[in-house]
Amino acid sequence: MKILFIGDVTGKPGRRILKALLPQLRRRHGAALVIANGENAAGGMGITEETAEEIFGAGVDVITGGNHSWRNRDAYAFLDAHPRVLRPANYPPGAPGRGAATVEANGTTVGVLNLQGRVFMGELDDPFRAADHHVGELRRTTQVILVDFHAEATSEKIAMGWHLDGKVSAVAGTHTHVQTADERILPGGTAYITDVGMTGPRDGVIGMDREVILEHFRSGLPSRFTVAGGVTQLNAVAIEVDGDGRAQTIERVAALAEPGE
């Protein structure tokens, strides 16, 4: 089966290009399942019920999250209520929402696990230990498991890829908003990429208005970040998985849209 994993959907431009391009991308790649990271879908930081429903309406089946999932407090009840909107599983017990889910795609049960790194990201429970626990639980019902590892440090992401090689179908990194060119199939049959990239404004700074970001760097003073305009991009990976859960191929996807398209 083919699975599309969409990089961080950022603000209204990200939601707009997703709606415009996902149907044709899904057909082109024959994707039975689409997963998207949506932690920045609302105004470039956070997620709301309204923006999540817009992402689902565009054709996404599961939404994963990250450290910005908590930005809008009104999302807490939504995270608890919706089984296909995930947040990192290694937040402490009692945090709203869930970190793993199973969905049906073309008659196959697929597990989706969301984890968050700790290097440069703050103190959380050990993502490697959390991975072992949740992968063990998911493997009770399926061998096809996709992991969104939302982390800053490339070293931590690569380490997670090796840690889960042969145990899951894919480890896809998110958070840095820059698509990396290191996609590969690891020896145990796990597809890996350090960062899937971003679905949102191309000509800002990781999706934010570049003039505001430049002023922040030049002055060192706090700035109110706003989502950039202009050309938008859609970054993703297309992964083919066999019935035993082993990845056969992983392909980077990158598409552009002019303003208003």
C-alpha positions, 0 to 999 in steps of 0.5 A: 500500500502507498501512504502520503505523509504531509509536512507541517501544514502552516497557517491558511496558506498551508491549508489552501495549498493542501486543499488545492493539490492533495486530491491530485497527489493522492491519485498520482501516488495511489495513496490509500492513507494520508497523514499530515502534521497539523500543529501549526495549522491555525495562524502558523502556530497551534491547531483548532477544531476548525482548522483540523476539520479543514485539513480532514476536508482536504483529504487527510486521514490522520493529523499528528502534532508537536510542541505547538499543539497546545498553543490554543487552549480551546484545542484541549477538549478537541484533542481529547475527543477526536481519535484521529488528531494526535499529539506526542505520546511522550507527554506526561500522563494526564495531558489531553489527547492521545499519541497513537491511533489505528485506522483502516486503509484498503482493508489494512489496519495501519498504526500511527504514532506521534513522538516528540524529541527532547534535545533543544525541545524541553523536558518530556518523557523519554521518547525512545522508551515511549516508542518501545511501549507504543510500538509494542502495543500497536504490533498486537494488531498491525505490522504497518506502523508510521511514526512522526518524530517531531524533533529539533536535532537531526542526531536525535531523529537519526537515532530514532530511525535506527532505534525503530529500524525493523520495528515500524514501517517508517520514521518521518521527522517533522518540526524544522520545516525544511525538507531534507534529502536523506530519505532511504530504506534502512536495513531492517525495512524501515523508511526514514527521512530526517524532516518531511518539510513544510506545507505553507509559505515558501518565501518566508522564514520557515513559514513566517514573514521574513521581515519580522524574523529578520528584525528579530534576529537583528535587534534581539527584541521579541517580535510577533511572528505572522504567517508569510504570503506569496508562493506556497509549497507542499512538502511530503513523502510517498511511502510504499509498504508491503503486507509485512510492514516493510517499506519498499520505497520512499519518495520525496514530494515537493510542489508549488502554487502561486498566490491565489491558486 
